[in-house]
Amino acid sequence: MLESQENRHFMRMAVNADVKVTVKNGKGKQLLDGVCLDLSAEGLSLQLPSNLDVGHKLFVEILSSGSVAPLKIDAEVVRSQRLDDNSGDFILGCRIISMD
């Protein structure tokens, strides 16, 4: 196994792909457009225009160009941080529950 400074079990791969996120909560469904910044076997980082609380369940579709079907992921928010670039966006760290 490769070691890293963060002691991750799996290496992260930079993605920078558009995503469509469906937030599953008690108030119904909220749809958001964003960017998947990186992806590993256990998690992913998303840049979204809205903050989501830790524990929120998400359905994420990572879009691709051409005829490749989107990668579909059920995930849970484990971390959220506002970006310092005045965009108002948030970076969400998510744990992958299942992937299709």
URKAGI-V980370 format. One record per residue. N is the residue number from 1. SS is DSSP state (@ for helix, = for strand, . for the rest). PSI is psi as a letter, one per 20 degrees, with the letter a starting at -180 (none if undefined). BURIAL is 1 if it has 16 or more other ideal C-beta (glycine too) atoms within 10 Angstrom, else 0. Layout:
# URKAGI-V980370
[[N	SS	PSI	BURIAL] [N	SS	PSI	BURIAL]]
This chain:
# URKAGI-V980370
[[1	.	p	0] [2	.	p	0] [3	.	q	0] [4	.	r	0] [5	.	h	0] [6	.	i	0] [7	.	k	0] [8	.	q	0] [9	.	h	0] [10	.	q	0] [11	.	q	0] [12	.	q	1] [13	=	p	0] [14	=	p	0] [15	=	g	1] [16	=	l	0] [17	=	q	0] [18	=	q	0] [19	=	q	1] [20	=	p	0] [21	=	p	1] [22	=	o	0] [23	=	p	1] [24	=	o	0] [25	=	r	0] [26	.	i	0] [27	.	j	0] [28	=	b	0] [29	=	p	0] [30	=	p	0] [31	=	p	0] [32	=	q	1] [33	=	q	0] [34	=	b	1] [35	=	p	1] [36	=	o	1] [37	=	g	1] [38	=	r	0] [39	=	p	1] [40	.	a	0] [41	.	h	0] [42	.	i	0] [43	=	r	1] [44	=	q	1] [45	=	p	1] [46	=	q	1] [47	=	o	1] [48	=	q	1] [49	.	i	0] [50	.	q	0] [51	.	q	0] [52	.	p	1] [53	.	q	0] [54	.	p	0] [55	.	i	0] [56	.	p	1] [57	=	p	0] [58	=	q	1] [59	=	o	1] [60	=	p	1] [61	=	o	1] [62	=	o	1] [63	.	q	0] [64	.	r	0] [65	.	r	0] [66	.	b	0] [67	.	j	0] [68	.	p	0] [69	.	q	0] [70	.	q	0] [71	=	p	1] [72	=	p	0] [73	=	p	1] [74	=	p	1] [75	=	r	1] [76	=	p	0] [77	=	p	1] [78	=	i	0] [79	=	q	0] [80	=	p	1] [81	=	p	0] [82	=	p	0] [83	.	q	0] [84	.	j	0] [85	.	j	0] [86	.	j	0] [87	.	h	0] [88	.	i	0] [89	.	r	1] [90	=	q	1] [91	=	p	1] [92	=	p	1] [93	=	p	1] [94	=	q	1] [95	=	p	0] [96	=	p	1] [97	=	g	0] [98	=	q	0] [99	=	q	0] [100	.	none	0]]
